[in-house]
Amino acid sequence: MLESTVAAIRPLDETAMAAARELQGRLTKPAGSLGALEPLSVRLAGLAGACPPPLPEPATVAIFAGDHGVHAQGVTPWPQEVTAQMIGNFLAGGAVVNAFARQAGASVTVVDVGVATPLLVDPAADATDPAGPRLVAATVRPGTRDMTVTAALTRDEARAAVETGIRIAGELVDAGAGILLTGDMGIGNTTPAAALVAAFTGADPAEVTGRGTGVNDGTYARKVGVVRAALDRHAPDPADPLGVLAAVGGLEHAALTGLVLGAAARRVPVLLDGVIAVSAALAAAAFAPDAVGAMVAGHRSAEPGATAALRHLGLDPLIDLGLRLGEGTGALLALPVVTGAVRVLHEVATFDSAGVAEK
Amino acid sequence: MLESTVAAIRPLDETAMAAARELQGRLTKPAGSLGALEPLSVRLAGLAGACPPPLPEPATVAIFAGDHGVHAQGVTPWPQEVTAQMIGNFLAGGAVVNAFARQAGASVTVVDVGVATPLLVDPAADATDPAGPRLVAATVRPGTRDMTVTAALTRDEARAAVETGIRIAGELVDAGAGILLTGDMGIGNTTPAAALVAAFTGADPAEVTGRGTGVNDGTYARKVGVVRAALDRHAPDPADPLGVLAAVGGLEHAALTGLVLGAAARRVPVLLDGVIAVSAALAAAAFAPDAVGAMVAGHRSAEPGATAALRHLGLDPLIDLGLRLGEGTGALLALPVVTGAVRVLHEVATFDSAGVAEK
């Protein structure tokens, strides 16, 4: 499934992009006055192969959750049980991602690809409200191994997680989603994200490791050392993205790589959240460079690795407000900007049709 | 009306702000992980005097339209008739501001405070759809005078425009608006905006004059010279905001000053659009420094004067995407961020209520 998905990812449609550029020039506004929204609308036309491209509706946030063996190295002050507890919070609708999703009219799908501790969720609870958050049980293994000791995952496990993401993307698109938003939950997951960013961009671990949910100086120094030790141990080859994900990745990172690939293959835009998402997007771009055409950078996370990854991908984020929460919150804040960029091509009058003089 | 409005503007409520800070610390997210949204939510609690503050709903964009005598100096390639034509476009729902307002669920009120050429709008047309854009005829005079020759407005005219903005703010709040968004239309209006920014911040005209809707090098040089000539002629006193607005302002700038003051007096947030809005906000802050507490900077316009004004006001914009369209478009793009910031205080579970462990 991975190979066929990668093979299905194609470049943007130049004809549709040219049509979108031409249409932007006829709308009742000065040329270029919508700034970054104009090239975004052009790119989404190229992805859809149509001008105007469809409005990115409905939207779904796919939150992939996993735990991390590297938690044992003391890279975060949060107990590992919080991953499972926050899944309960997502399914009860009480997290920030739920509040933002309700506001944006987006649905929430939580995918357990590798939570280590028992979920405290009534399996029947999520069936009561068809519009409410949904849980998909897809555990590859209960958390990764400690990457400072051994590879986090076997290649087969990494592939299984990537293919879970591809499968979820396909199911969501089949169900009508017009855009996929990336979400994540996993205590400790900014540590493998930093390792992935360093592996794919070649940056030094000290440049791309951040304070995650807020670690003190001692924990931060240990975290940088852990990332460096893992990269030194495995020396992952950036030309082998499955190998990189297996060596220093996380199950949610690998699944998000698959979500991005699946969206790109189906030519549906994927709106990236923070550092977990963009580290996974680096792996997706290593599998299929044309997958970048389907990516929209929702926001610039406060994590330094996010900026390094976005630069490597050539993506400019839509929102830059110092968020560092994850869950999909930054992507959801950016969703109206994406929708607005496309809506302009659908709804704005031309100089000719509105009887407005040009300069 | 101006004096009583200014007198009614009070500082933020410290008790409500302390309650909002305390609540942010108990919600199921790492402290500070929502970045700029957290202090924004605290400030809006202080404005409302309540924690949580009300959701900023419903939203209304008030588009003030006027023309400019300085158009005769060749500061823009657009004919003056476009101001009136674009009002027709707004009322027909065909402009970008309409598309963004529909998406955001905001209503649109167009206020003619001084359009120079005849409106081509059927006066009955806007009555057919009660939810559609509305036109308010409130002409102070048909365009300002050329500020390089004489004062753009008399003090009485400037006051009448400010008081029109105050009146519109009151009517919109009385009708239930939970937030006011600033909009503007006026061919040539970035020239008086640059003059206002220079007058209030003390910046050199060359630093705060931009290319507006897109002028070439020759027109740009002429525009800087026009701003400099107007300031040299009138030497406006920044401690006398009515005098500054009269000397080098525009009718829509003066009315927006009033809208900001009216919103602040009613303790309703006002979401600022681009350089026209923030130049008017400088005048509002000169009338009443506490009015800044009601201001939210929607976006950073590509115009350099906008950045200078935001710095002077101490405001960080929510969106920074190179927009330079005006109309209220940048404010509308930022509206979901403001709503989301407040929604968190209403809807997100606490660690205690959700059974999530803390670090």
HADDOCK unambig.tbl for C-alpha pairs under 7 A between the chains (distance, minus, plus):
assign (segid A and resid 28 and name CA) (segid B and resid 95 and name CA) 6.46 0.50 0.50
assign (segid A and resid 29 and name CA) (segid B and resid 325 and name CA) 6.88 0.50 0.50
assign (segid A and resid 30 and name CA) (segid B and resid 213 and name CA) 5.66 0.50 0.50
assign (segid A and resid 33 and name CA) (segid B and resid 213 and name CA) 6.86 0.50 0.50
assign (segid A and resid 33 and name CA) (segid B and resid 323 and name CA) 5.45 0.50 0.50
assign (segid A and resid 33 and name CA) (segid B and resid 324 and name CA) 4.84 0.50 0.50
assign (segid A and resid 33 and name CA) (segid B and resid 325 and name CA) 5.02 0.50 0.50
assign (segid A and resid 34 and name CA) (segid B and resid 323 and name CA) 4.70 0.50 0.50
assign (segid A and resid 34 and name CA) (segid B and resid 324 and name CA) 6.50 0.50 0.50
assign (segid A and resid 34 and name CA) (segid B and resid 325 and name CA) 6.41 0.50 0.50
assign (segid A and resid 35 and name CA) (segid B and resid 321 and name CA) 5.76 0.50 0.50
assign (segid A and resid 35 and name CA) (segid B and resid 322 and name CA) 4.42 0.50 0.50
assign (segid A and resid 35 and name CA) (segid B and resid 323 and name CA) 4.55 0.50 0.50
assign (segid A and resid 36 and name CA) (segid B and resid 321 and name CA) 5.39 0.50 0.50
assign (segid A and resid 36 and name CA) (segid B and resid 322 and name CA) 6.29 0.50 0.50
assign (segid A and resid 77 and name CA) (segid B and resid 359 and name CA) 5.25 0.50 0.50
assign (segid A and resid 78 and name CA) (segid B and resid 358 and name CA) 6.71 0.50 0.50
assign (segid A and resid 78 and name CA) (segid B and resid 359 and name CA) 4.37 0.50 0.50
assign (segid A and resid 79 and name CA) (segid B and resid 359 and name CA) 6.71 0.50 0.50
assign (segid A and resid 82 and name CA) (segid B and resid 356 and name CA) 6.18 0.50 0.50
assign (segid A and resid 82 and name CA) (segid B and resid 357 and name CA) 6.12 0.50 0.50
assign (segid A and resid 85 and name CA) (segid B and resid 356 and name CA) 5.48 0.50 0.50
assign (segid A and resid 86 and name CA) (segid B and resid 356 and name CA) 6.69 0.50 0.50
assign (segid A and resid 89 and name CA) (segid B and resid 354 and name CA) 6.15 0.50 0.50
assign (segid A and resid 94 and name CA) (segid B and resid 347 and name CA) 6.75 0.50 0.50
assign (segid A and resid 94 and name CA) (segid B and resid 348 and name CA) 4.96 0.50 0.50
assign (segid A and resid 94 and name CA) (segid B and resid 349 and name CA) 4.78 0.50 0.50
assign (segid A and resid 95 and name CA) (segid B and resid 28 and name CA) 6.45 0.50 0.50
assign (segid A and resid 95 and name CA) (segid B and resid 348 and name CA) 5.33 0.50 0.50
assign (segid A and resid 95 and name CA) (segid B and resid 349 and name CA) 6.28 0.50 0.50
assign (segid A and resid 96 and name CA) (segid B and resid 344 and name CA) 6.35 0.50 0.50
assign (segid A and resid 96 and name CA) (segid B and resid 348 and name CA) 5.75 0.50 0.50
assign (segid A and resid 99 and name CA) (segid B and resid 343 and name CA) 6.73 0.50 0.50
assign (segid A and resid 99 and name CA) (segid B and resid 344 and name CA) 6.51 0.50 0.50
assign (segid A and resid 99 and name CA) (segid B and resid 347 and name CA) 6.18 0.50 0.50
assign (segid A and resid 99 and name CA) (segid B and resid 348 and name CA) 6.68 0.50 0.50
assign (segid A and resid 100 and name CA) (segid B and resid 340 and name CA) 6.22 0.50 0.50
assign (segid A and resid 213 and name CA) (segid B and resid 30 and name CA) 5.65 0.50 0.50
assign (segid A and resid 213 and name CA) (segid B and resid 33 and name CA) 6.82 0.50 0.50
assign (segid A and resid 318 and name CA) (segid B and resid 321 and name CA) 6.94 0.50 0.50
assign (segid A and resid 319 and name CA) (segid B and resid 319 and name CA) 6.25 0.50 0.50
assign (segid A and resid 321 and name CA) (segid B and resid 35 and name CA) 5.76 0.50 0.50
assign (segid A and resid 321 and name CA) (segid B and resid 36 and name CA) 5.39 0.50 0.50
assign (segid A and resid 321 and name CA) (segid B and resid 318 and name CA) 6.94 0.50 0.50
assign (segid A and resid 322 and name CA) (segid B and resid 35 and name CA) 4.43 0.50 0.50
assign (segid A and resid 322 and name CA) (segid B and resid 36 and name CA) 6.28 0.50 0.50
assign (segid A and resid 323 and name CA) (segid B and resid 33 and name CA) 5.46 0.50 0.50
assign (segid A and resid 323 and name CA) (segid B and resid 34 and name CA) 4.71 0.50 0.50
assign (segid A and resid 323 and name CA) (segid B and resid 35 and name CA) 4.55 0.50 0.50
assign (segid A and resid 324 and name CA) (segid B and resid 33 and name CA) 4.83 0.50 0.50
assign (segid A and resid 324 and name CA) (segid B and resid 34 and name CA) 6.50 0.50 0.50
assign (segid A and resid 325 and name CA) (segid B and resid 29 and name CA) 6.88 0.50 0.50
assign (segid A and resid 325 and name CA) (segid B and resid 33 and name CA) 5.03 0.50 0.50
assign (segid A and resid 325 and name CA) (segid B and resid 34 and name CA) 6.42 0.50 0.50
assign (segid A and resid 333 and name CA) (segid B and resid 337 and name CA) 6.27 0.50 0.50
assign (segid A and resid 337 and name CA) (segid B and resid 333 and name CA) 6.27 0.50 0.50
assign (segid A and resid 340 and name CA) (segid B and resid 100 and name CA) 6.23 0.50 0.50
assign (segid A and resid 343 and name CA) (segid B and resid 99 and name CA) 6.75 0.50 0.50
assign (segid A and resid 344 and name CA) (segid B and resid 96 and name CA) 6.35 0.50 0.50
assign (segid A and resid 344 and name CA) (segid B and resid 99 and name CA) 6.52 0.50 0.50
assign (segid A and resid 347 and name CA) (segid B and resid 94 and name CA) 6.77 0.50 0.50
assign (segid A and resid 347 and name CA) (segid B and resid 99 and name CA) 6.19 0.50 0.50
assign (segid A and resid 348 and name CA) (segid B and resid 94 and name CA) 4.98 0.50 0.50
assign (segid A and resid 348 and name CA) (segid B and resid 95 and name CA) 5.34 0.50 0.50
assign (segid A and resid 348 and name CA) (segid B and resid 96 and name CA) 5.77 0.50 0.50
assign (segid A and resid 348 and name CA) (segid B and resid 99 and name CA) 6.70 0.50 0.50
assign (segid A and resid 349 and name CA) (segid B and resid 94 and name CA) 4.77 0.50 0.50
assign (segid A and resid 349 and name CA) (segid B and resid 95 and name CA) 6.28 0.50 0.50
assign (segid A and resid 354 and name CA) (segid B and resid 89 and name CA) 6.15 0.50 0.50
assign (segid A and resid 356 and name CA) (segid B and resid 82 and name CA) 6.19 0.50 0.50
assign (segid A and resid 356 and name CA) (segid B and resid 85 and name CA) 5.48 0.50 0.50
assign (segid A and resid 356 and name CA) (segid B and resid 86 and name CA) 6.70 0.50 0.50
assign (segid A and resid 357 and name CA) (segid B and resid 82 and name CA) 6.13 0.50 0.50
assign (segid A and resid 358 and name CA) (segid B and resid 78 and name CA) 6.74 0.50 0.50
assign (segid A and resid 359 and name CA) (segid B and resid 77 and name CA) 5.30 0.50 0.50
assign (segid A and resid 359 and name CA) (segid B and resid 78 and name CA) 4.39 0.50 0.50
assign (segid A and resid 359 and name CA) (segid B and resid 79 and name CA) 6.72 0.50 0.50
